[in-house]
Amino acid sequence: MSDTRTTTTPTPVGDGTRPLDRQVSEYTDLAQAVRAAGLLERRLGYYWSWFVGLTAGLVGLAVLFVVMGPTWWQLGIAAVLAVLLGQVMFLGHDAAHRQIFASGRWNDWSSLVIANLYAGMSYGWWQHKHSRHHAKPNQVGADPDIDPDVIVFHTTELERPRTGVRGWLTQRQGWLFFPLLLLEGLNLHVSGVKTIFGRGPVKRRPVEIAFITLRLGGYLALVFWVLPVGMAFAFLGVQLGIFGVYMGAVFAPNHKGMPIVPRDARIDFLRRQVLMSRNIRGGRVTDVAMGGLNYQIEHHLFPSMPRPNLRRAQPIVREFCAAHRVHYTETSLARSYAIVIRYLNAVGLAARDPFQCPLAAEYRSAR
């Protein structure tokens, strides 16, 4: 029996057969049902509990770190810190999406404190990148998350075949994907620092610089004050490595291996968000471990919906998609990782010839 559960026969993407007013009406009807169920109302108690709990956890971990002193057992502290910072980033993600407060200003400042001061990541850099992703997920030229880099997510607009060592690595990128995530924690910090110290526009740049300098400078000073140099580098390596794998392992299942949309495709909002997203089955533990992002379809349809309401919204959205013959994808976490690895390997092999993209062919056959 297939491990992937769907509700309907797939709807062709961007087929142009539905009038625009009907498409808009469909999403409006869904939004009204969600709003009537009270699922867009703020959940301040939930978020304040998480904020206080995470703050207490970070303070407690810092005290334990200092008390333990120079010992290789500190690598265990580094691992716990990595997971705790992952939860901090989920909270910052929710604030950036206006899920916590009704006031945009309060959400902005919450994101600055949580992302920059607590986690050492640039809120401005992340918000700009993530907003573009939400607007047009998996669309070539619009979603920065699928732009070719070390990993190639599509070959539709790859300028030339990848050859040599780079080509060898790309052809095996599915197997290398999770090991490469060991560097993603460092990459996230570097990207944010480059943005706030760069020439591009950054809202509240002085605040971001002050918060990140205080956070990263203070963190490094503490680590090298308590631990010998070699042990300090090992601590940082473990913390950044596990943090990167954790973040990548949570975000990768959401869209990787789902259809890639050509640059010029026109798709209504409901189908754009549902057809390009994948939900992950699981219980309350999965909800916590993935920061609610296992309900990726519901999150993309209603980005400002508070995290704890996503589970309650799922049956409404799933039934609505079934009634309107919109393909709804949900699978297990293990199955999603297998899909991602297989997909990346297929694209990596196709990178030898950019004109033979398997996902472009899949899209064309769907039409």
C-alpha positions as CSV (number, residue, x, y, z in Angstrom):
1,M,0.0,0.0,0.0
2,S,1.4,3.4,-0.9
3,D,2.7,5.5,1.9
4,T,1.6,8.7,0.2
5,R,-2.0,9.7,0.8
6,T,-3.9,11.9,-1.6
7,T,-7.5,12.9,-1.8
8,T,-8.2,13.4,-5.5
9,T,-7.0,13.1,-9.0
10,P,-4.4,15.8,-9.7
11,T,-5.6,19.0,-11.3
12,P,-3.4,20.1,-14.3
13,V,-1.3,23.0,-13.2
14,G,-2.0,26.3,-14.8
15,D,-4.3,24.8,-17.5
16,G,-6.2,28.0,-18.0
17,T,-9.6,26.2,-18.2
18,R,-11.1,27.7,-15.0
19,P,-12.4,31.3,-15.1
20,L,-10.4,33.6,-12.8
21,D,-13.4,34.7,-10.9
22,R,-14.2,31.0,-10.1
23,Q,-10.7,30.4,-8.9
24,V,-10.8,33.5,-6.6
25,S,-14.2,32.4,-5.3
26,E,-12.9,28.9,-4.4
27,Y,-10.1,30.3,-2.2
28,T,-12.5,32.9,-0.7
29,D,-14.9,30.1,0.2
30,L,-12.1,28.2,1.9
31,A,-10.9,31.3,3.7
32,Q,-14.5,32.0,5.0
33,A,-14.8,28.4,6.3
34,V,-11.4,28.7,8.1
35,R,-12.3,32.1,9.6
36,A,-15.7,30.9,10.7
37,A,-14.0,28.1,12.6
38,G,-11.9,30.8,14.5
39,L,-8.6,29.5,13.2
40,L,-7.2,32.9,12.4
41,E,-7.6,34.2,15.9
42,R,-4.4,35.0,17.9
43,R,-3.0,32.4,20.4
44,L,-1.0,34.7,22.7
45,G,-0.9,32.2,25.6
46,Y,0.6,29.6,23.4
47,Y,3.3,31.8,22.1
48,W,4.2,33.5,25.4
49,S,4.6,30.0,26.9
50,W,7.1,29.1,24.1
51,F,9.0,32.4,24.4
52,V,9.4,32.1,28.2
53,G,10.2,28.4,28.0
54,L,12.9,28.9,25.3
55,T,14.4,31.8,27.1
56,A,14.6,29.8,30.3
57,G,16.1,26.9,28.4
58,L,18.8,29.0,26.8
59,V,19.7,30.7,30.1
60,G,19.8,27.3,31.9
61,L,22.0,25.9,29.2
62,A,24.4,28.8,29.4
63,V,24.7,28.4,33.2
64,L,25.4,24.7,32.8
65,F,27.9,25.4,30.1
66,V,29.9,27.7,32.4
67,V,29.6,25.4,35.4
68,M,30.8,22.3,33.5
69,G,33.9,24.1,32.2
70,P,36.5,22.4,29.9
71,T,35.2,18.9,29.2
72,W,34.3,16.9,26.1
73,W,30.9,16.4,27.6
74,Q,30.3,20.0,26.4
75,L,29.6,18.5,22.9
76,G,26.4,17.2,24.4
77,I,25.5,20.8,25.4
78,A,26.3,21.8,21.8
79,A,23.8,19.3,20.4
80,V,21.1,20.3,22.8
81,L,21.8,24.0,22.0
82,A,21.4,23.3,18.3
83,V,18.0,21.8,18.7
84,L,16.9,24.6,21.1
85,L,18.0,27.2,18.5
86,G,16.0,25.4,15.9
87,Q,13.0,25.8,18.1
88,V,13.9,29.5,18.5
89,M,13.9,29.9,14.7
90,F,10.5,28.3,14.4
91,L,9.2,30.9,16.8
92,G,10.9,33.7,14.8
93,H,9.4,32.2,11.7
94,D,5.9,32.5,13.2
95,A,6.5,36.1,14.3
96,A,7.7,37.0,10.8
97,H,4.5,35.6,9.4
98,R,2.4,37.8,11.7
99,Q,1.1,34.7,13.6
100,I,1.7,36.0,17.1
101,F,0.4,39.5,17.5
102,A,-2.3,41.5,15.7
103,S,0.2,44.4,15.4
104,G,2.7,44.3,12.6
105,R,5.1,46.4,14.6
106,W,5.0,43.9,17.5
107,N,5.6,41.0,15.2
108,D,8.5,42.8,13.5
109,W,10.2,43.5,16.8
110,S,9.5,40.0,18.1
111,S,11.2,38.7,15.0
112,L,14.2,41.0,15.4
113,V,14.7,39.9,19.1
114,I,14.1,36.2,18.4
115,A,16.0,35.8,15.1
116,N,18.8,38.3,15.5
117,L,19.4,38.5,19.3
118,Y,18.5,35.0,20.3
119,A,19.7,33.0,17.2
120,G,22.2,35.3,15.5
121,M,20.3,35.2,12.2
122,S,19.3,38.3,10.1
123,Y,15.5,38.7,10.1
124,G,15.7,41.2,7.2
125,W,17.6,38.7,5.0
126,W,15.4,35.8,5.9
127,Q,12.1,37.7,5.5
128,H,13.0,39.0,2.0
129,K,14.0,35.5,0.8
130,H,11.1,33.7,2.5
131,S,8.5,36.1,1.3
132,R,9.5,35.5,-2.3
133,H,9.3,31.8,-1.7
134,H,5.8,32.0,-0.3
135,A,4.6,34.2,-3.2
136,K,5.5,31.7,-5.9
137,P,6.8,28.4,-4.4
138,N,8.8,26.2,-6.8
139,Q,8.4,28.6,-9.7
140,V,11.5,29.1,-11.9
141,G,13.0,32.6,-11.6
142,A,10.7,33.6,-8.7
143,D,11.4,31.2,-5.8
144,P,14.9,31.7,-4.5
145,D,14.8,28.4,-2.7
146,I,15.2,26.6,-6.1
147,D,17.9,28.8,-7.6
148,P,20.8,26.6,-8.8
149,D,23.7,26.7,-6.4
150,V,25.7,23.9,-4.9
151,I,22.6,21.9,-5.2
152,V,20.6,21.9,-8.5
153,F,16.8,21.8,-8.0
154,H,15.9,22.0,-11.7
155,T,17.8,22.2,-15.0
156,T,15.2,24.3,-16.9
157,E,17.4,27.3,-17.1
158,L,20.8,25.8,-16.4
159,E,23.2,27.7,-18.7
160,R,25.6,24.8,-19.4
161,P,26.1,21.1,-18.4
162,R,28.0,20.5,-15.1
163,T,31.1,18.6,-15.8
164,G,34.3,17.6,-14.0
165,V,34.4,17.4,-10.2
166,R,31.3,19.7,-9.9
167,G,29.4,17.5,-12.4
168,W,30.4,14.3,-10.5
169,L,29.1,15.8,-7.2
170,T,25.9,17.1,-8.8
171,Q,25.1,13.7,-10.3
172,R,25.2,12.3,-6.7
173,Q,23.7,15.3,-5.0
174,G,20.7,13.4,-3.6
175,W,23.0,11.2,-1.5
176,L,25.2,14.2,-0.6
177,F,22.2,16.5,0.3
178,F,22.0,15.7,4.0
179,P,25.8,15.6,4.6
180,L,26.0,19.0,3.0
181,L,23.5,20.3,5.5
182,L,26.2,20.1,8.1
183,L,27.4,23.4,6.5
184,E,24.0,25.0,6.3
185,G,24.1,26.4,9.8
186,L,27.3,28.4,9.0
187,N,25.8,29.4,5.6
188,L,22.7,30.8,7.2
189,H,24.7,33.0,9.6
190,V,27.1,34.2,6.8
191,S,24.3,35.0,4.4
192,G,22.6,37.2,7.1
193,V,25.8,39.0,8.0
194,K,26.6,39.7,4.4
195,T,23.1,41.2,3.9
196,I,23.1,43.5,6.8
197,F,26.6,44.7,6.2
198,G,26.0,44.9,2.4
199,R,24.8,47.8,0.2
200,G,21.3,46.5,-0.4
201,P,18.2,47.9,1.5
202,V,17.7,46.5,5.0
203,K,14.9,47.8,7.2
204,R,16.2,48.7,10.7
205,R,19.8,48.0,9.6
206,P,21.3,49.6,12.8
207,V,19.2,47.4,15.0
208,E,20.0,44.2,13.1
209,I,23.7,45.0,13.2
210,A,23.6,45.8,16.9
211,F,21.7,42.6,17.8
212,I,23.7,40.2,15.6
213,T,27.1,41.7,16.7
214,L,26.0,41.4,20.4
215,R,24.7,37.8,19.9
216,L,27.5,36.4,17.7
217,G,30.3,38.3,19.5
218,G,29.0,37.4,22.9
219,Y,28.5,33.8,22.0
220,L,32.0,33.4,20.6
221,A,33.6,35.2,23.5
222,L,31.8,32.9,26.0
223,V,32.8,29.7,24.1
224,F,36.5,30.6,23.8
225,W,36.6,31.9,27.4
226,V,35.3,28.7,28.9
227,L,36.9,26.1,26.6
228,P,40.4,25.6,25.2
229,V,40.7,26.5,21.5
230,G,40.5,23.0,20.1
231,M,37.5,22.1,22.2
232,A,35.9,25.4,21.4
233,F,36.1,24.8,17.7
234,A,34.7,21.3,18.2
235,F,31.8,22.8,20.2
236,L,31.0,25.3,17.5
237,G,31.3,22.6,14.8
238,V,28.8,20.3,16.5
239,Q,26.4,23.1,17.3
240,L,26.4,24.6,13.8
241,G,26.4,21.2,12.1
242,I,23.4,19.8,14.0
243,F,21.6,23.1,13.7
244,G,22.1,23.1,9.9
245,V,20.9,19.4,9.5
246,Y,17.9,20.1,11.7
247,M,16.8,23.1,9.7
248,G,17.4,21.4,6.4
249,A,15.7,18.2,7.5
250,V,12.6,20.2,8.5
251,F,12.4,22.4,5.4
252,A,13.4,19.9,2.7
253,P,10.3,17.7,2.8
254,N,8.0,20.6,2.2
255,H,8.6,21.3,-1.5
256,K,11.5,19.4,-2.8
257,G,10.3,16.8,-5.2
258,M,7.1,18.5,-5.9
259,P,6.3,20.0,-9.3
260,I,8.5,22.7,-10.7
261,V,6.5,25.6,-12.3
262,P,7.8,27.2,-15.5
263,R,8.7,30.9,-15.4
264,D,5.7,32.0,-17.4
265,A,3.0,29.7,-15.9
266,R,-0.2,31.3,-14.5
267,I,-1.8,29.5,-11.6
268,D,-4.5,30.6,-9.2
269,F,-3.4,31.1,-5.5
270,L,-5.2,28.0,-4.2
271,R,-3.6,25.5,-6.6
272,R,-0.2,27.3,-6.6
273,Q,0.1,26.7,-2.8
274,V,-1.5,23.3,-2.6
275,L,0.0,21.5,-5.6
276,M,3.6,22.6,-4.8
277,S,3.5,21.7,-1.1
278,R,3.7,18.4,0.8
279,N,2.4,17.7,4.3
280,I,4.1,15.3,6.7
281,R,2.0,12.9,8.7
282,G,2.6,12.6,12.4
283,G,1.3,13.3,15.9
284,R,2.1,16.0,18.5
285,V,5.8,15.0,18.6
286,T,6.1,15.7,14.9
287,D,4.2,19.0,15.3
288,V,6.8,20.1,17.9
289,A,9.9,18.7,16.1
290,M,8.9,20.4,12.8
291,G,7.6,23.6,14.3
292,G,4.2,23.1,12.7
293,L,5.8,23.1,9.2
294,N,4.6,19.5,8.7
295,Y,1.3,21.3,7.8
296,Q,2.9,23.0,4.9
297,I,-0.2,23.2,2.7
298,E,-2.2,24.9,5.4
299,H,0.7,27.2,6.3
300,H,1.1,28.3,2.6
301,L,-2.7,28.9,2.2
302,F,-2.9,30.9,5.5
303,P,0.6,32.1,6.4
304,S,-0.7,34.2,9.3
305,M,-2.6,31.4,11.0
306,P,-1.1,30.6,14.4
307,R,0.9,27.4,14.5
308,P,-1.3,25.5,16.9
309,N,-4.4,26.0,14.7
310,L,-2.8,24.4,11.6
311,R,-3.7,20.9,12.9
312,R,-7.4,21.9,13.3
313,A,-7.4,23.5,9.8
314,Q,-6.1,20.4,8.1
315,P,-9.4,18.5,7.8
316,I,-11.2,21.6,6.5
317,V,-8.5,22.1,3.8
318,R,-8.2,18.5,2.9
319,E,-12.0,18.1,2.4
320,F,-12.2,21.3,0.4
321,C,-9.5,20.1,-1.9
322,A,-11.2,16.8,-2.4
323,A,-14.5,18.5,-3.2
324,H,-12.8,20.8,-5.8
325,R,-10.5,18.0,-7.2
326,V,-7.3,19.7,-6.1
327,H,-4.4,17.2,-5.5
328,Y,-3.5,17.2,-1.8
329,T,-0.2,15.4,-0.9
330,E,0.6,14.0,2.5
331,T,3.2,11.3,3.4
332,S,5.5,10.1,6.2
333,L,8.7,11.9,7.1
334,A,10.8,8.9,6.1
335,R,9.0,8.6,2.7
336,S,9.5,12.3,2.1
337,Y,13.3,12.0,2.6
338,A,13.4,9.1,0.1
339,I,11.5,11.2,-2.4
340,V,13.8,14.2,-1.9
341,I,17.0,12.0,-2.4
342,R,15.6,10.3,-5.5
343,Y,14.4,13.6,-7.0
344,L,17.8,15.4,-6.4
345,N,19.7,12.5,-7.9
346,A,17.4,12.5,-11.0
347,V,18.0,16.3,-11.5
348,G,21.7,15.9,-10.8
349,L,22.0,13.3,-13.6
350,A,19.9,15.5,-15.9
351,A,22.4,18.3,-15.2
352,R,24.7,16.6,-17.7
353,D,22.2,17.8,-20.3
354,P,20.2,20.8,-19.1
355,F,17.6,20.2,-21.9
356,Q,16.5,16.9,-20.4
357,C,15.0,18.0,-17.1
358,P,12.7,15.2,-15.7
359,L,10.5,17.7,-13.8
360,A,9.9,19.9,-16.8
361,A,8.8,16.7,-18.6
362,E,6.6,15.8,-15.7
363,Y,5.0,19.2,-15.8
364,R,4.4,19.0,-19.6
365,S,2.8,15.6,-19.3
366,A,0.5,16.9,-16.6
367,R,-0.8,19.5,-19.0
